């Protein structure tokens, strides 16, 4: 069992309970991963999917080579570019 991370401190206390600081770290890590996770859907995101750059979108109904988009500009539903 991991009980300490470098420069972070205790992961669990003597009772085997997760330390609050480590719990907060994990919560923030999960929030960041979820916030930046690729988006998926069917069809082009242009005019349909609102996001902020740099976000990735996979069109699950498109053929290989025409299914990956990157949000380049704006915070609305435009500014997606096919990669």
Biotite code that builds the C-alpha atoms (Angstrom):
import biotite.structure as struc

atoms = struc.array([
    struc.Atom([0.000, 0.000, 0.000], chain_id="A", res_id=1, res_name="UNK", atom_name="CA", element="C"),
    struc.Atom([1.285, 3.487, -0.866], chain_id="A", res_id=2, res_name="UNK", atom_name="CA", element="C"),
    struc.Atom([1.468, 5.550, 2.298], chain_id="A", res_id=3, res_name="UNK", atom_name="CA", element="C"),
    struc.Atom([3.379, 8.617, 1.062], chain_id="A", res_id=4, res_name="UNK", atom_name="CA", element="C"),
    struc.Atom([4.039, 10.414, -2.222], chain_id="A", res_id=5, res_name="UNK", atom_name="CA", element="C"),
    struc.Atom([7.190, 12.446, -2.806], chain_id="A", res_id=6, res_name="UNK", atom_name="CA", element="C"),
    struc.Atom([6.727, 16.055, -1.656], chain_id="A", res_id=7, res_name="UNK", atom_name="CA", element="C"),
    struc.Atom([3.077, 15.458, -0.915], chain_id="A", res_id=8, res_name="UNK", atom_name="CA", element="C"),
    struc.Atom([2.950, 13.921, 2.534], chain_id="A", res_id=9, res_name="UNK", atom_name="CA", element="C"),
    struc.Atom([0.824, 11.148, 3.932], chain_id="A", res_id=10, res_name="UNK", atom_name="CA", element="C"),
    struc.Atom([-1.705, 9.429, 1.688], chain_id="A", res_id=11, res_name="UNK", atom_name="CA", element="C"),
    struc.Atom([-3.344, 7.524, 4.547], chain_id="A", res_id=12, res_name="UNK", atom_name="CA", element="C"),
    struc.Atom([-3.217, 8.004, 8.295], chain_id="A", res_id=13, res_name="UNK", atom_name="CA", element="C"),
    struc.Atom([-2.351, 5.435, 10.948], chain_id="A", res_id=14, res_name="UNK", atom_name="CA", element="C"),
    struc.Atom([-5.951, 4.161, 10.851], chain_id="A", res_id=15, res_name="UNK", atom_name="CA", element="C"),
    struc.Atom([-5.689, 3.468, 7.122], chain_id="A", res_id=16, res_name="UNK", atom_name="CA", element="C"),
    struc.Atom([-8.030, 6.365, 6.246], chain_id="A", res_id=17, res_name="UNK", atom_name="CA", element="C"),
    struc.Atom([-7.294, 8.618, 3.292], chain_id="A", res_id=18, res_name="UNK", atom_name="CA", element="C"),
    struc.Atom([-5.860, 11.949, 4.383], chain_id="A", res_id=19, res_name="UNK", atom_name="CA", element="C"),
    struc.Atom([-8.039, 14.944, 3.523], chain_id="A", res_id=20, res_name="UNK", atom_name="CA", element="C"),
    struc.Atom([-5.248, 16.674, 1.571], chain_id="A", res_id=21, res_name="UNK", atom_name="CA", element="C"),
    struc.Atom([-4.781, 13.612, -0.633], chain_id="A", res_id=22, res_name="UNK", atom_name="CA", element="C"),
    struc.Atom([-8.544, 13.271, -1.078], chain_id="A", res_id=23, res_name="UNK", atom_name="CA", element="C"),
    struc.Atom([-8.725, 16.902, -2.250], chain_id="A", res_id=24, res_name="UNK", atom_name="CA", element="C"),
    struc.Atom([-5.829, 16.259, -4.637], chain_id="A", res_id=25, res_name="UNK", atom_name="CA", element="C"),
    struc.Atom([-7.657, 13.275, -6.163], chain_id="A", res_id=26, res_name="UNK", atom_name="CA", element="C"),
    struc.Atom([-10.877, 15.266, -6.498], chain_id="A", res_id=27, res_name="UNK", atom_name="CA", element="C"),
    struc.Atom([-9.054, 18.050, -8.369], chain_id="A", res_id=28, res_name="UNK", atom_name="CA", element="C"),
    struc.Atom([-7.251, 15.535, -10.578], chain_id="A", res_id=29, res_name="UNK", atom_name="CA", element="C"),
    struc.Atom([-10.540, 13.872, -11.578], chain_id="A", res_id=30, res_name="UNK", atom_name="CA", element="C"),
    struc.Atom([-12.128, 17.289, -12.207], chain_id="A", res_id=31, res_name="UNK", atom_name="CA", element="C"),
    struc.Atom([-9.264, 18.317, -14.507], chain_id="A", res_id=32, res_name="UNK", atom_name="CA", element="C"),
    struc.Atom([-9.351, 15.033, -16.426], chain_id="A", res_id=33, res_name="UNK", atom_name="CA", element="C"),
    struc.Atom([-13.115, 15.226, -16.901], chain_id="A", res_id=34, res_name="UNK", atom_name="CA", element="C"),
    struc.Atom([-12.951, 18.883, -17.912], chain_id="A", res_id=35, res_name="UNK", atom_name="CA", element="C"),
    struc.Atom([-10.402, 18.131, -20.626], chain_id="A", res_id=36, res_name="UNK", atom_name="CA", element="C"),
    struc.Atom([-11.659, 14.746, -21.765], chain_id="A", res_id=37, res_name="UNK", atom_name="CA", element="C"),
    struc.Atom([-12.333, 14.429, -25.498], chain_id="A", res_id=38, res_name="UNK", atom_name="CA", element="C"),
    struc.Atom([-15.915, 15.013, -26.585], chain_id="A", res_id=39, res_name="UNK", atom_name="CA", element="C"),
    struc.Atom([-17.726, 12.512, -28.806], chain_id="A", res_id=40, res_name="UNK", atom_name="CA", element="C"),
    struc.Atom([-20.814, 12.628, -30.930], chain_id="A", res_id=41, res_name="UNK", atom_name="CA", element="C"),
    struc.Atom([-22.204, 11.961, -34.382], chain_id="A", res_id=42, res_name="UNK", atom_name="CA", element="C"),
    struc.Atom([-21.663, 14.498, -37.111], chain_id="A", res_id=43, res_name="UNK", atom_name="CA", element="C"),
    struc.Atom([-19.587, 17.633, -37.230], chain_id="A", res_id=44, res_name="UNK", atom_name="CA", element="C"),
    struc.Atom([-19.402, 19.669, -34.017], chain_id="A", res_id=45, res_name="UNK", atom_name="CA", element="C"),
    struc.Atom([-19.385, 22.935, -36.008], chain_id="A", res_id=46, res_name="UNK", atom_name="CA", element="C"),
    struc.Atom([-22.512, 24.859, -35.071], chain_id="A", res_id=47, res_name="UNK", atom_name="CA", element="C"),
    struc.Atom([-23.630, 22.108, -32.683], chain_id="A", res_id=48, res_name="UNK", atom_name="CA", element="C"),
    struc.Atom([-21.109, 21.606, -29.851], chain_id="A", res_id=49, res_name="UNK", atom_name="CA", element="C"),
    struc.Atom([-20.178, 24.412, -27.463], chain_id="A", res_id=50, res_name="UNK", atom_name="CA", element="C"),
    struc.Atom([-16.658, 24.249, -26.008], chain_id="A", res_id=51, res_name="UNK", atom_name="CA", element="C"),
    struc.Atom([-13.517, 26.260, -25.347], chain_id="A", res_id=52, res_name="UNK", atom_name="CA", element="C"),
    struc.Atom([-10.134, 25.707, -27.038], chain_id="A", res_id=53, res_name="UNK", atom_name="CA", element="C"),
    struc.Atom([-8.188, 23.505, -27.061], chain_id="A", res_id=54, res_name="UNK", atom_name="CA", element="C"),
    struc.Atom([-10.828, 20.784, -26.987], chain_id="A", res_id=55, res_name="UNK", atom_name="CA", element="C"),
    struc.Atom([-10.926, 17.577, -29.045], chain_id="A", res_id=56, res_name="UNK", atom_name="CA", element="C"),
    struc.Atom([-14.043, 16.057, -30.593], chain_id="A", res_id=57, res_name="UNK", atom_name="CA", element="C"),
    struc.Atom([-14.421, 12.618, -32.193], chain_id="A", res_id=58, res_name="UNK", atom_name="CA", element="C"),
    struc.Atom([-17.206, 12.097, -34.730], chain_id="A", res_id=59, res_name="UNK", atom_name="CA", element="C"),
    struc.Atom([-18.144, 8.472, -34.069], chain_id="A", res_id=60, res_name="UNK", atom_name="CA", element="C"),
    struc.Atom([-20.129, 8.193, -37.307], chain_id="A", res_id=61, res_name="UNK", atom_name="CA", element="C"),
    struc.Atom([-17.408, 9.417, -39.697], chain_id="A", res_id=62, res_name="UNK", atom_name="CA", element="C"),
    struc.Atom([-14.862, 7.426, -41.655], chain_id="A", res_id=63, res_name="UNK", atom_name="CA", element="C"),
    struc.Atom([-11.250, 7.265, -40.520], chain_id="A", res_id=64, res_name="UNK", atom_name="CA", element="C"),
    struc.Atom([-9.405, 10.427, -41.460], chain_id="A", res_id=65, res_name="UNK", atom_name="CA", element="C"),
    struc.Atom([-12.469, 12.642, -41.178], chain_id="A", res_id=66, res_name="UNK", atom_name="CA", element="C"),
    struc.Atom([-13.494, 12.086, -37.582], chain_id="A", res_id=67, res_name="UNK", atom_name="CA", element="C"),
    struc.Atom([-11.173, 14.231, -35.443], chain_id="A", res_id=68, res_name="UNK", atom_name="CA", element="C"),
    struc.Atom([-11.844, 17.916, -34.785], chain_id="A", res_id=69, res_name="UNK", atom_name="CA", element="C"),
    struc.Atom([-9.970, 20.455, -32.668], chain_id="A", res_id=70, res_name="UNK", atom_name="CA", element="C"),
    struc.Atom([-11.612, 23.532, -31.202], chain_id="A", res_id=71, res_name="UNK", atom_name="CA", element="C"),
    struc.Atom([-9.407, 26.399, -32.381], chain_id="A", res_id=72, res_name="UNK", atom_name="CA", element="C"),
    struc.Atom([-11.299, 29.599, -31.551], chain_id="A", res_id=73, res_name="UNK", atom_name="CA", element="C"),
    struc.Atom([-14.124, 31.011, -29.476], chain_id="A", res_id=74, res_name="UNK", atom_name="CA", element="C"),
    struc.Atom([-16.209, 29.649, -26.617], chain_id="A", res_id=75, res_name="UNK", atom_name="CA", element="C"),
    struc.Atom([-19.425, 29.041, -28.538], chain_id="A", res_id=76, res_name="UNK", atom_name="CA", element="C"),
    struc.Atom([-20.367, 26.274, -30.985], chain_id="A", res_id=77, res_name="UNK", atom_name="CA", element="C"),
    struc.Atom([-18.186, 27.491, -33.871], chain_id="A", res_id=78, res_name="UNK", atom_name="CA", element="C"),
    struc.Atom([-14.432, 27.412, -34.417], chain_id="A", res_id=79, res_name="UNK", atom_name="CA", element="C"),
    struc.Atom([-14.002, 23.641, -34.858], chain_id="A", res_id=80, res_name="UNK", atom_name="CA", element="C"),
    struc.Atom([-11.388, 22.475, -37.374], chain_id="A", res_id=81, res_name="UNK", atom_name="CA", element="C"),
    struc.Atom([-11.196, 19.038, -38.955], chain_id="A", res_id=82, res_name="UNK", atom_name="CA", element="C"),
    struc.Atom([-7.728, 17.579, -38.389], chain_id="A", res_id=83, res_name="UNK", atom_name="CA", element="C"),
])
